[in-house]
Amino acid sequence: MFRARPPTEWSPAPGSARVVMVGAPYDSTQSFRPGARLGPSAIRAALPNMEFYSIELGMSLESLSVGDAGDLEPTSDVLSAVKFVEEAARELAESGRVPAIVGGEHTVTLGAYRPFCGSTLVVLDAHLDMRDEIYGLRTSHATFMRRLMESCGARVIHVGGRAFSEEELSFARSHGVSIYTARDLEAAEGALSGLADSGSGVYVSLDLDVADPAFAPGVGNPEPGGMSSSELLRLLAALDGAPIVGFDVVELSPPYDPSGITSALAAKALLLLAAMADRGPGARR
């Protein structure tokens, strides 16, 4: 099995759980506020304290089983980090599990999505992360989506964007990315709901900075003008019934949120995504 350290705080063994969480404590290319390497442990601390009834799905999640395989081996090398995540996601997918990667900076999605190339990629993020290079790095939290699209040719639905460069916008448009900005949430909800009829799998990547800093201050790159926590959870719930093959929750940076509200939002979102992945395609509330 892939190399992992024992989990801290939240510790249900992977067992026969369909959804298995893997921590990716990596933030070496963070360009603003480091600390996302501490995200996995903060989410584990928050998870047992979440109420298990979901008003978004209209059901109790008490019977939901989420395994925890621990944290991947720490590294300061970006390519090694991506490789470790890809190995873990691929091994879980090949065993019939749904990987739930917990970051860590958003670069980890480059590895987490690779076993699912061809699946629809839903990204909730304030940023496009499609720069060709930043600070001399071609693989980083601000460029990984460009590298991903170059290597996988994914169909991308991007939701919640409000901070990007002309270079990124031009690249996204030329590659057919469906962009729903922070002002287009109603249309985004309709697009996500339509994925229940998708013929291919759906991978979901949640960067917590898609939420407004008032609701999620503990992130590496906060950007004003985002959605509320309730809007975010409603958008995620629109994916109910879609064939979710994997997902990640990234960019939680606990040092910038002593209150823990960002960790609570991350844990709630993880449970919601896990419940929908566990229910499988075709399920509707």
C-alpha positions in Angstrom: 0.0 0.0 0.0 1.1 3.6 -0.5 3.3 5.0 2.2 1.4 6.9 4.9 1.8 8.0 8.5 -0.9 7.1 11.1 -3.7 9.6 11.2 -4.1 12.0 14.2 -7.4 12.8 15.9 -9.8 11.2 13.4 -8.8 7.5 13.2 -11.4 5.1 11.6 -9.4 2.5 9.8 -10.0 2.2 6.0 -11.6 -1.2 6.5 -14.3 -1.7 3.9 -15.3 2.0 3.7 -16.1 3.1 0.2 -14.7 6.6 0.8 -11.1 6.8 2.2 -9.5 10.0 3.3 -5.8 10.6 2.7 -3.9 13.6 4.1 -1.5 15.5 1.8 0.5 17.8 4.2 2.2 19.8 1.6 2.6 23.6 1.0 6.1 24.2 -0.3 5.0 26.3 -3.4 2.6 28.5 -1.5 3.2 32.1 -2.7 1.5 34.0 0.1 0.6 32.4 3.4 2.0 28.9 4.2 0.4 26.6 6.6 -1.8 24.3 4.5 0.5 21.4 5.5 -1.4 21.5 8.8 -4.8 21.2 7.1 -5.2 17.4 7.4 -4.8 17.4 11.1 -7.1 20.3 11.6 -9.9 18.6 9.5 -9.5 15.5 11.6 -9.9 17.5 14.8 -13.1 19.1 13.5 -14.7 16.0 12.0 -15.9 14.2 15.2 -17.6 17.4 16.3 -19.8 17.8 13.3 -23.5 17.0 13.6 -24.4 14.2 11.2 -27.7 15.4 9.8 -27.4 17.1 6.5 -30.1 19.7 5.7 -28.6 20.0 2.2 -29.3 16.3 1.5 -32.3 16.0 3.8 -30.9 12.9 5.5 -28.8 11.7 8.4 -25.2 10.8 7.7 -24.9 8.6 10.9 -24.3 5.5 8.8 -21.7 7.1 6.6 -18.4 5.2 6.8 -15.3 7.2 5.9 -12.0 5.4 6.2 -8.7 7.3 7.1 -5.5 6.0 5.6 -3.4 8.7 7.4 -1.0 11.2 5.9 1.3 10.8 2.9 5.0 11.1 3.5 6.0 14.8 3.9 8.3 16.2 1.2 9.4 19.7 0.1 9.7 18.6 -3.5 6.7 19.4 -5.6 7.0 16.6 -8.1 7.4 14.0 -5.3 4.4 15.4 -3.6 2.3 15.1 -6.8 3.6 11.5 -7.3 2.8 10.4 -3.8 -0.8 11.7 -4.1 -1.2 10.1 -7.5 -0.1 6.7 -6.2 -2.5 6.9 -3.3 -5.5 8.0 -5.4 -4.7 5.3 -8.1 -4.4 2.5 -5.6 -7.7 3.4 -3.9 -9.5 3.8 -7.2 -8.2 0.4 -8.4 -9.5 -1.2 -5.3 -13.0 0.2 -5.8 -12.7 3.0 -3.3 -13.3 6.8 -3.7 -10.2 8.7 -2.6 -10.8 11.8 -0.5 -7.6 13.8 -0.6 -7.2 16.4 2.1 -4.6 19.1 1.6 -2.4 20.7 1.6 -2.0 23.3 -1.2 -4.0 22.9 -4.4 -1.1 21.5 -6.3 -2.0 18.1 -4.9 -5.0 17.9 -7.2 -2.6 17.5 -10.1 -1.8 14.0 -8.7 -5.2 13.2 -7.3 -7.0 13.7 -10.6 -4.6 11.8 -12.9 -6.1 8.4 -12.2 -9.4 9.8 -13.4 -8.3 11.5 -16.6 -11.3 11.9 -18.9 -13.7 12.4 -16.0 -15.5 15.8 -15.7 -13.5 18.0 -13.3 -15.5 20.3 -11.1 -13.3 23.0 -9.4 -14.6 25.4 -6.8 -11.9 28.0 -6.4 -11.4 31.8 -6.2 -8.5 31.4 -8.7 -8.1 29.7 -12.1 -4.5 28.5 -11.2 -3.7 28.4 -14.9 -0.6 30.5 -15.1 2.2 29.0 -17.1 4.8 29.9 -14.5 5.1 31.7 -11.2 8.3 32.6 -9.4 10.2 30.4 -11.7 8.0 27.3 -11.0 6.0 25.6 -13.8 4.4 23.3 -11.3 2.9 25.0 -8.3 -0.4 25.9 -6.6 -0.9 28.7 -9.2 0.0 26.7 -12.3 -1.2 23.1 -11.6 -4.5 23.5 -13.5 -2.6 24.4 -16.7 -0.3 21.4 -16.3 -3.4 19.1 -15.6 -5.2 20.2 -18.7 -2.1 19.9 -20.8 -1.6 16.3 -19.7 -5.2 15.1 -19.2 -7.4 17.2 -21.5 -10.1 17.4 -18.9 -13.5 18.8 -19.3 -13.5 21.5 -16.6 -16.3 23.3 -14.9 -14.9 26.1 -12.8 -17.1 27.7 -10.1 -16.6 30.7 -7.9 -13.7 32.4 -9.6 -13.0 36.1 -9.0 -9.3 36.4 -9.2 -7.3 35.7 -12.3 -5.0 37.2 -14.9 -5.6 37.9 -18.6 -3.2 35.1 -19.4 -5.2 32.6 -17.4 -8.6 33.7 -18.8 -7.3 33.4 -22.3 -6.0 29.9 -21.7 -9.2 28.8 -20.1 -11.4 30.1 -22.9 -9.2 28.6 -25.6 -9.5 25.2 -23.8 -13.3 25.2 -23.4 -13.4 25.7 -19.6 -16.9 26.4 -18.4 -16.5 29.4 -16.0 -19.1 30.4 -13.5 -17.8 33.3 -11.5 -18.9 34.3 -7.9 -21.7 36.3 -9.6 -23.0 33.3 -11.5 -23.9 30.9 -8.6 -27.5 30.2 -9.7 -26.3 29.1 -13.2 -23.5 27.1 -11.6 -26.0 25.2 -9.4 -27.9 24.3 -12.5 -24.8 23.1 -14.3 -23.7 20.9 -11.3 -27.1 19.5 -10.9 -27.0 18.4 -14.6 -24.0 16.2 -13.9 -26.3 13.6 -12.4 -26.9 12.5 -16.0 -23.2 12.6 -16.8 -22.0 9.6 -18.8 -18.5 9.8 -17.3 -17.2 10.1 -13.8 -17.0 13.4 -11.9 -14.0 14.5 -9.8 -14.6 17.4 -7.4 -11.8 19.7 -6.2 -12.7 22.2 -3.4 -10.3 25.0 -2.7 -11.6 26.6 0.5 -10.7 30.1 -0.7 -13.8 29.9 -3.0 -15.7 31.0 0.1 -15.5 34.6 1.2 -12.8 35.3 3.8 -15.6 36.2 6.2 -16.6 32.6 6.2 -13.2 31.0 5.6 -10.3 33.1 6.8 -8.0 30.2 7.3 -6.7 29.9 3.7 -3.4 30.6 1.9 -4.8 33.1 -0.6 -7.9 34.8 0.7 -9.9 36.8 -1.9 -12.8 39.1 -1.0 -16.1 38.8 -2.9 -16.8 35.1 -2.4 -19.8 33.0 -1.5 -21.1 32.2 2.0 -20.7 28.9 3.7 -24.4 28.1 3.1 -24.0 28.9 -0.6 -21.0 26.7 -0.9 -22.8 23.7 0.8 -25.8 24.2 -1.4 -23.6 24.2 -4.5 -21.9 21.0 -3.4 -25.3 19.4 -2.7 -26.3 20.1 -6.3 -23.9 17.3 -7.2 -26.1 14.7 -5.5 -26.7 11.8 -7.9 -23.5 12.5 -9.9 -21.0 9.7 -10.4 -18.3 11.1 -8.0 -15.1 9.1 -8.5 -12.9 11.1 -6.2 -12.6 14.5 -4.5 -10.3 16.7 -2.6 -10.6 19.5 0.0 -7.5 21.8 0.0 -5.9 25.0 1.0 -7.0 24.9 4.7 -4.4 26.9 6.6 -5.2 26.7 10.3 -2.6 29.2 11.6 -4.8 32.0 10.1 -8.0 31.0 11.8 -7.7 30.5 15.5 -11.5 30.3 15.7 -11.6 27.1 13.7 -14.5 28.1 11.5 -12.6 27.3 8.3 -11.8 23.8 9.6 -15.4 23.3 10.5 -16.5 24.3 7.0 -13.9 22.0 5.5 -15.1 19.1 7.6 -18.7 19.7 6.7 -17.9 19.9 3.0 -15.9 16.7 3.2 -18.8 14.8 4.9 -21.2 16.1 2.3 -19.0 15.1 -0.6 -18.3 11.7 1.0 -22.0 11.1 1.5 -22.8 11.8 -2.1 -19.9 9.6 -3.3 -21.0 6.8 -1.0 -24.7 7.1 -2.2 -23.5 6.7 -5.8 -24.9 7.8 -9.2 -28.6 8.2 -9.6 -29.3 8.9 -5.9 -31.4 11.9 -5.3 -32.9 13.5 -2.2 
